[in-house]
Amino acid sequence: MESALSSNKRQLTIILLAYLIFAAIFGVDFRYQINPDGISILRLAGYIAEGKFLQSVSSVWSPLIIWLISPFLFFGIDGLTAARIAIALCGAGMVLVSWFLSLRFELSQNIRFIAGLIAALTISFWTIQFITADVLFAVFILWYIYLVTNPNILINSKISFYCGIVGGFSFLAHQYALPFFLAHFPLLLFLRRYIDRNKGNVPMERVFISWGVGILGFLIIVSGWVGVVSAKYGHFTIASKVE
């Protein structure tokens, strides 16, 4: 067991190093490329770097990627470089959570290692091209899936709470997470109860308790941002397509 853990750590370290090398190569290649979303994101991140937080609040743009880019701007790094550093870090998080998710499947170490290297190459190429919140959104969605597929989710309410917290951060990364989480989370809880029907009688109340705890965690994260956006616009606002 200890040898297997050591091997997993070694393989993960190599995969992360490979990702950083690939990301650096693609980062140099795409260093001057910018997309329309990137222009808006950098503008809002610039407001935060200048201390104008309220001006950065928008019902159109989820804030998390903006918050991640703004510290680099504050310390004088140019916008394109700052954005790609922040997004490259998000990509590293995606590689990491993808690795842990892969441990849920019965794969040989060699196959997992090769798949991890391919993922590192693919993710590095995808993440660096555009300035967007999609990578950060994917990180939290994968993390949420890792948690929600835990076999003990109906037994341990902490797991459901963490699902809600991560789901909340995925909303801060992208607005699409709101309908996804509200529909997907209860569905997976009921599915888990169905899968475990032959492992002992899991009372239906455990499903509703887990759902309630998860929603609580979700609201703790989401409510603060919704409150700020609503205060700026003068009415209850969650998100909008155009301002």
GUVEX-137365 format. One line per 4 residues: number of its first residue (from 0); for each residue x negated, y, z negated of C-alpha. Coordinates in nm, 2 decimals. Example, Ala and Ser with C-alpha at 12.3 -4.5 7.8 and 13.67 -1.06 7.14 Angstrom:
BEGIN
0 = -1.23/-0.45/-0.78  -1.37/-0.11/-0.71 .
//
This chain:
BEGIN
0 = 0.00/0.00/0.00  -0.28/0.24/-0.09  -0.46/0.16/0.23  -0.15/0.23/0.43 .
4 = -0.10/0.56/0.26  -0.46/0.66/0.33  -0.42/0.56/0.69  -0.10/0.77/0.72 .
8 = -0.27/1.07/0.58  -0.57/1.03/0.81  -0.34/1.00/1.12  -0.13/1.29/1.02 .
12 = -0.44/1.51/0.97  -0.57/1.41/1.32  -0.23/1.49/1.47  -0.21/1.83/1.31 .
16 = -0.56/1.92/1.42  -0.47/1.81/1.77  -0.16/2.03/1.76  -0.37/2.33/1.65 .
20 = -0.62/2.27/1.93  -0.34/2.24/2.19  -0.16/2.55/2.05  -0.48/2.76/2.06 .
24 = -0.54/2.66/2.43  -0.18/2.73/2.53  -0.17/3.04/2.32  -0.46/3.19/2.51 .
28 = -0.30/3.09/2.84  0.04/3.25/2.76  -0.10/3.53/2.54  0.05/3.81/2.76 .
32 = 0.38/3.64/2.84  0.70/3.79/2.69  1.07/3.72/2.73  1.38/3.94/2.67 .
36 = 1.45/3.78/2.33  1.09/3.84/2.23  1.12/4.21/2.30  1.42/4.24/2.06 .
40 = 1.26/4.02/1.79  0.93/4.22/1.80  1.13/4.55/1.78  1.32/4.43/1.47 .
44 = 1.00/4.29/1.31  0.83/4.62/1.37  1.10/4.79/1.17  1.03/4.57/0.87 .
48 = 0.65/4.63/0.91  0.72/5.00/0.89  0.94/4.96/0.58  1.27/5.02/0.76 .
52 = 1.44/4.70/0.65  1.80/4.82/0.71  1.72/4.90/1.07  1.61/4.54/1.12 .
56 = 1.94/4.40/1.00  2.14/4.28/1.30  2.45/4.06/1.34  2.31/3.94/1.67 .
60 = 1.96/3.82/1.55  1.91/3.57/1.27  1.64/3.71/1.04  1.40/3.44/0.95 .
64 = 1.17/3.45/1.26  1.17/3.83/1.23  1.06/3.80/0.86  0.78/3.56/0.95 .
68 = 0.64/3.79/1.23  0.66/4.12/1.04  0.37/4.05/0.79  0.13/4.00/1.08 .
72 = 0.24/4.33/1.23  0.20/4.50/0.89  -0.16/4.40/0.88  -0.23/4.55/1.22 .
76 = -0.21/4.25/1.45  -0.06/4.33/1.79  0.30/4.21/1.86  0.23/3.93/2.11 .
80 = -0.05/3.78/1.90  0.15/3.81/1.58  0.45/3.64/1.73  0.25/3.35/1.87 .
84 = 0.07/3.30/1.54  0.40/3.28/1.35  0.56/3.05/1.61  0.25/2.83/1.62 .
88 = 0.29/2.79/1.24  0.65/2.70/1.30  0.54/2.44/1.55  0.30/2.29/1.29 .
92 = 0.59/2.26/1.06  0.79/2.08/1.33  0.50/1.83/1.39  0.49/1.77/1.01 .
96 = 0.86/1.71/0.96  0.88/1.50/1.27  0.61/1.27/1.13  0.80/1.23/0.80 .
100 = 1.12/1.16/0.99  0.94/0.89/1.19  0.85/0.71/0.87  1.22/0.63/0.84 .
104 = 1.19/0.40/1.14  1.02/0.06/1.15  0.73/0.15/1.38  0.37/0.02/1.38 .
108 = 0.11/0.26/1.27  -0.05/0.27/1.62  0.28/0.34/1.79  0.36/0.61/1.54 .
112 = 0.02/0.77/1.58  0.04/0.77/1.96  0.39/0.92/1.95  0.27/1.18/1.70 .
116 = -0.01/1.29/1.94  0.24/1.31/2.23  0.47/1.51/2.01  0.18/1.74/1.91 .
120 = 0.10/1.81/2.28  0.47/1.86/2.37  0.56/2.08/2.08  0.25/2.30/2.12 .
124 = 0.33/2.36/2.49  0.70/2.43/2.41  0.64/2.66/2.12  0.38/2.89/2.25 .
128 = 0.55/2.98/2.58  0.83/3.20/2.45  0.89/3.43/2.15  1.21/3.28/2.02 .
132 = 1.37/3.15/1.70  1.44/2.80/1.86  1.13/2.64/1.71  1.20/2.75/1.36 .
136 = 1.56/2.64/1.40  1.44/2.30/1.51  1.21/2.27/1.21  1.49/2.32/0.96 .
140 = 1.74/2.10/1.15  1.49/1.81/1.16  1.42/1.87/0.79  1.80/1.86/0.72 .
144 = 1.83/1.54/0.92  1.55/1.39/0.72  1.74/1.47/0.40  2.09/1.39/0.51 .
148 = 1.99/1.04/0.63  1.84/0.95/0.29  2.02/0.63/0.18  2.06/0.76/-0.17 .
152 = 2.24/1.08/-0.08  2.57/0.97/-0.23  2.40/0.86/-0.55  2.16/1.15/-0.61 .
156 = 2.34/1.49/-0.59  2.01/1.67/-0.57  1.96/1.54/-0.22  2.29/1.69/-0.11 .
160 = 2.20/2.02/-0.28  1.87/2.02/-0.09  2.06/1.95/0.23  2.27/2.26/0.17 .
164 = 1.96/2.47/0.09  1.78/2.36/0.41  2.11/2.40/0.61  2.12/2.76/0.48 .
168 = 1.77/2.83/0.59  1.86/2.69/0.93  2.14/2.94/0.95  1.88/3.22/0.88 .
172 = 1.68/3.07/1.16  1.97/3.06/1.41  2.34/3.13/1.38  2.43/2.81/1.55 .
176 = 2.35/2.62/1.23  2.67/2.75/1.07  2.92/2.54/1.27  2.67/2.26/1.30 .
180 = 2.62/2.22/0.93  2.99/2.26/0.83  3.09/1.99/1.08  2.79/1.75/1.06 .
184 = 2.73/1.74/0.68  3.07/1.59/0.57  3.07/1.36/0.87  2.73/1.21/0.77 .
188 = 2.85/1.17/0.41  3.16/0.97/0.52  2.94/0.77/0.76  2.70/0.69/0.47 .
192 = 2.99/0.56/0.26  3.10/0.34/0.55  2.75/0.20/0.61  2.71/0.12/0.24 .
196 = 3.06/-0.04/0.21  2.90/-0.39/0.16  2.64/-0.27/-0.09  2.88/-0.20/-0.36 .
200 = 3.19/0.01/-0.39  3.09/0.38/-0.37  3.39/0.58/-0.49  3.54/0.83/-0.25 .
204 = 3.49/1.10/-0.52  3.11/1.07/-0.47  3.15/1.18/-0.11  3.34/1.49/-0.22 .
208 = 3.10/1.57/-0.50  2.81/1.54/-0.26  2.99/1.76/-0.01  3.07/2.02/-0.28 .
212 = 2.71/2.03/-0.40  2.57/2.06/-0.05  2.81/2.35/0.03  2.70/2.52/-0.29 .
216 = 2.34/2.51/-0.18  2.43/2.63/0.16  2.63/2.93/0.03  2.35/3.03/-0.21 .
220 = 2.12/3.09/0.09  2.38/3.21/0.34  2.58/3.45/0.12  2.29/3.69/0.06 .
224 = 2.23/3.76/0.43  2.60/3.77/0.51  2.64/4.03/0.23  2.36/4.25/0.37 .
228 = 2.50/4.23/0.73  2.86/4.30/0.61  2.74/4.60/0.40  2.56/4.75/0.71 .
232 = 2.86/4.71/0.94  3.12/4.80/0.68  3.33/4.48/0.72  3.29/4.11/0.67 .
236 = 3.04/3.99/0.93  2.87/3.66/0.98  2.74/3.68/1.33  2.82/3.83/1.67 .
240 = 2.69/3.79/2.02  2.67/4.16/2.11  2.65/4.48/1.90 .
//
